[in-house]
Amino acid sequence: MDWKEGHGAGPGLVQGQIPGQDQVVGGGEGPAPIPAGLEALYARCRSIYPDQLNPLQVTALVKYWLGGPDPLDYISMYANAGNPKLNIPAHWHYVSFGCSDLHGDGRVHEQTGPENPSGFGFELTMRLKREEGEKSPPTWPAAIMQALSKYVFQSESLLCVGDHVSWHCPLDNSESRVQHMLMGEDPQLGSVTTPNGSVQFVQIVGVTTEELRAAQHWNGVGVLDIIKRMPSAGGPWMVTDMRRGESIYELEPSVAEEVENGIENEGSNLSGVSARIAWAEAELGSMVPSSPQIPRTDLEQEPEASPRITHVESEQIKSTLQKGLMQGANKGCGNRGVQEGKPGSEIDAEGNIATTDSAELFVTRRLESVHLTINLESGALLPLALRGRLKHGRHFTFKSVVDIGAVTLVPPAVAGAFVDAACPYASRGPWLQIFIPDDFLPLMAADLADLADPEEVTLPTTFRWPNKKLTITVVAEEV
């Protein structure tokens, strides 16, 4: 998933005080009870901020379970003094409440018990450097948290440590270079066990475009480790400074070699991205798309179902997609990109593809030729897919944001795929696999190398490999 737009505090958000034991609601005679899941999170915050028992809070005007648009019930905003000895500046600390199961009664999240993750298993936090003389915290981080949470609720895709979010806009709508986000573990709140299950506090860390690309081409955890050792980039508590004018490469030039070595030796942990992608089988001479634009899906809208399958099949394949490559080789969170696609498979510990029952609903169809059409932002990651993934024997997936389709590039080392050297192109319902043999990989990587610098690409541009019966057209983003 690629989020493109930042938003200021919008409708449905009001500033209020944290619900507490001293409050009476609905005209009752006693204090309003605090749900056990919510109280456990409040208790964790009180352990860090014992002198801020009633912090300023952003509250959803109409709660999500009552039909409101904002999934987060509350976002608390604490004043953190930092730690000068550790070069940690004073900052505002934002904490969300709502991605986990606060109520434990099924009104929002399925009840799973204390031994399992609570709700989605995480809450969001963010640390924003406090400007000199600033008396109250800005509310734009709360709007970003609501936007990210809304995506999580709509897509059921988790946000985990090491994930990244492409935002393509200064997070505070200023002129800042900080325009994207990485996800780290909150250094103070960590994780907590509640009566409704476990919750990890996942911290939003603002990063520059160069740092985002490093996370994509290598891994988010590695970039976060670099940020932690640089006070000017965020330091050990990963404090976002919207006035930061230098990337980690400018602050410490040796980082470039560190990242490059990581890519070369370890490859990328990003197993896929969401994309505006379409594919067709056609003769090479007629594979130029009729329109250079791929429809764009707004973050606020649900993806449309594929018109090629029935509603029942759509729901079954959607369920399969949600359990597939999104999990990566680790079958869970950590060391993966938030943009990962989710084709109809699951991945074992070695990264092999194991198709699930839902995927078997579709007959495997062999294709003689393939023409991919992909938007520039996602197409710019093709060199990464080849160099950082397939070269290391790992698959890479582009998950469509237009429908529920997916395209997976498969190297010979990945077992369990329904393509191979004898049948390099095949589809199973809306999922297309493309087999890339080892001897074709260097040529393909060289031909697509210019995409690594998307600003220099003239659009639309088409790459053809006639002997492989493969064509890729990269088109502009829809305005």
Secondary structure as GFF3:
##gff-version 3
##sequence-region A 1 479
A	DSSP	beta_strand	13	17	.	.	.	ID=ss1
A	DSSP	alpha_helix	36	48	.	.	.	ID=ss2
A	DSSP	beta_strand	56	60	.	.	.	ID=ss3
A	DSSP	three_ten_helix	64	66	.	.	.	ID=ss4
A	DSSP	beta_strand	74	80	.	.	.	ID=ss5
A	DSSP	three_ten_helix	84	86	.	.	.	ID=ss6
A	DSSP	beta_strand	91	97	.	.	.	ID=ss7
A	DSSP	beta_strand	117	129	.	.	.	ID=ss8
A	DSSP	alpha_helix	140	155	.	.	.	ID=ss9
A	DSSP	beta_strand	164	166	.	.	.	ID=ss10
A	DSSP	beta_strand	180	185	.	.	.	ID=ss11
A	DSSP	beta_strand	191	194	.	.	.	ID=ss12
A	DSSP	beta_strand	197	207	.	.	.	ID=ss13
A	DSSP	alpha_helix	209	217	.	.	.	ID=ss14
A	DSSP	alpha_helix	220	228	.	.	.	ID=ss15
A	DSSP	alpha_helix	248	251	.	.	.	ID=ss16
A	DSSP	alpha_helix	255	266	.	.	.	ID=ss17
A	DSSP	beta_strand	272	275	.	.	.	ID=ss18
A	DSSP	beta_strand	277	280	.	.	.	ID=ss19
A	DSSP	three_ten_helix	284	286	.	.	.	ID=ss20
A	DSSP	alpha_helix	311	322	.	.	.	ID=ss21
A	DSSP	three_ten_helix	325	327	.	.	.	ID=ss22
A	DSSP	beta_strand	345	347	.	.	.	ID=ss23
A	DSSP	beta_strand	353	355	.	.	.	ID=ss24
A	DSSP	three_ten_helix	359	361	.	.	.	ID=ss25
A	DSSP	beta_strand	364	366	.	.	.	ID=ss26
A	DSSP	beta_strand	370	375	.	.	.	ID=ss27
A	DSSP	alpha_helix	376	379	.	.	.	ID=ss28
A	DSSP	alpha_helix	382	384	.	.	.	ID=ss29
A	DSSP	pi_helix	385	389	.	.	.	ID=ss30
A	DSSP	three_ten_helix	390	392	.	.	.	ID=ss31
A	DSSP	beta_strand	396	400	.	.	.	ID=ss32
A	DSSP	beta_strand	406	410	.	.	.	ID=ss33
A	DSSP	beta_strand	425	428	.	.	.	ID=ss34
A	DSSP	beta_strand	431	435	.	.	.	ID=ss35
A	DSSP	alpha_helix	441	447	.	.	.	ID=ss36
A	DSSP	three_ten_helix	449	452	.	.	.	ID=ss37
A	DSSP	three_ten_helix	454	456	.	.	.	ID=ss38
A	DSSP	beta_strand	461	465	.	.	.	ID=ss39
A	DSSP	three_ten_helix	466	468	.	.	.	ID=ss40
A	DSSP	beta_strand	470	475	.	.	.	ID=ss41
###
